[in-house]
Amino acid sequence: MDPPRRRDVNKSPTYKSWMKLYICDITASLVSLSPSFASESTFFFNGHPVRWISIVGAVTSIEEHEKKILFSIDDGSGQCINAVARRDNMASKDMPRLHSTVKARGELELYHDAWQLKLMSLELEVPLEAQVKFWNEANENHALLAKTDARKRSKHTV
């Protein structure tokens, strides 16, 4: 399959917005269609370009390294994803507690053939109402992206 043209990707509504997805959708469905897009952290879900991801889940592990902090996040979908933050960008007050619920936003990247979220923002202690709202919106995103394959639509409406 040929990669999409740059101008078609830039026009897509999914390219310049935060996509609320399940982690299982990220690990199972996102693909890289060309090295040039992968280098920009742009991947594709049913032909739709996805660049920025938003997830909500429980922190299941925290690993502190010299230059980075690694959080494992589980959203209950059957998969986990690692979220990476630079140590100099994380103040001690911004550190999540183990088993706390967080909302993480960032860019996707492949690291040793596994998906990883390069953190851009982290919201701590997400209340239940906000979690429910997030899951409803993630359900809507999933249904919309799963039923419409951008590669089958007109090349002018991607």
VENBEL-V243857 format. One record per backbone hydrogen bond with DSSP energy under -0.5 kcal/mol. CO is the residue of the C=O (numbers start at 1). NH is the residue of the N-H. Records with the same first field share a line. If there is no record, write none. Layout:
CO = NH ; NH
This chain:
5 = 9
6 = 10
7 = 11
8 = 12
9 = 12
12 = 15 ; 16
14 = 17 ; 51
17 = 19 ; 52
18 = 20
19 = 21 ; 54
22 = 26
23 = 27
24 = 28
25 = 29 ; 30
26 = 30
31 = 33 ; 44
34 = 37 ; 38
35 = 39
37 = 40 ; 42
38 = 41
41 = 43
43 = 50
44 = 31 ; 46
45 = 48
46 = 150 ; 151
48 = 45
50 = 43
51 = 108
52 = 19
53 = 106
54 = 21
55 = 104
57 = 102
58 = 60 ; 74
59 = 99
61 = 72
63 = 65 ; 70
67 = 87
68 = 65
69 = 71 ; 85
70 = 63
71 = 73 ; 83
72 = 60 ; 61
73 = 81
74 = 58
79 = 75
81 = 73
82 = 117
83 = 71
84 = 119
85 = 69
86 = 89 ; 90
87 = 90
89 = 91
91 = 94
92 = 95
97 = 100
100 = 59
101 = 126
102 = 57 ; 104
103 = 123
104 = 55
105 = 120 ; 121
106 = 53
107 = 118
109 = 111 ; 116
111 = 114
114 = 111
115 = 82
116 = 109 ; 118
117 = 84 ; 119
118 = 107
121 = 105
122 = 124
123 = 103
127 = 131
128 = 132
129 = 133
130 = 134
131 = 135
132 = 136
133 = 137
134 = 138
135 = 139
136 = 140
137 = 141
138 = 142
139 = 143
140 = 144
141 = 145
142 = 146
143 = 147
144 = 148
147 = 149
148 = 150
149 = 152 ; 153
150 = 153
154 = 157
